[in-house]
């Protein structure tokens, strides 16, 4: 959900600010965790969580002390953005619920869900590495906000989606599948960033979601 939102921000040249992303991540996590923990994971609960999260965003935008210089950064603090966030919530919830609901998924549906989770997790971890590295080195929020671009972000997400879908759909051997996913992610990150350390960090960025998806689906 957060990474879909980041892509929108990059495309519209609104702020991708590390503190701002952290606030969104926290609100999304707490909304989904508390709703699913206390109530459940049905479509009715999804509707509630999908609306509650963006409303909490809006309350934060309006009443909280700003975490960024609003004279420099533009953010999505208008009421209309609630509906965009609802759409992002709904899409992500539908894909992931299809991933965990065995009654709804076929092999292709399962491959789509895994590829979606894998691609956006790798993109998110890689983005976090880039932004944190620059934040720690410069302590300049304006420089950090210019680290990422929509073109390279779309390229890596769409490439990882395609690679993930093909491997999850056509390769049945878990070891070969996992190794190919991690290697593909590392190569893509290296080709885009042309930076050895970033590519090395990509081992963890790709390995973590691959391992979590495997463990989760195996348990189910």
Secondary structure, 3 states (H helix, E strand, C coil): CHHHHHHHHHHHCCCCCHHHHHHHHHHHHHHHHHHHHHCCCCHHHHHHHHHHHHHHHHHHHHHCCCCCCCCCCCCCCCCCHHHHHHHHHHHHHHHHHHHHCCCCCCHHHHHHHHHHHHHHHHHHHHHHHHHHHHHHHHCCHHHHHCCCCHHHHHHHHHHHHHHHHHHHHHCCCHHHHHHHHHHHHHHHHHHHHCCHHHHHHHHHHHHHHHHHHHHHHHHC
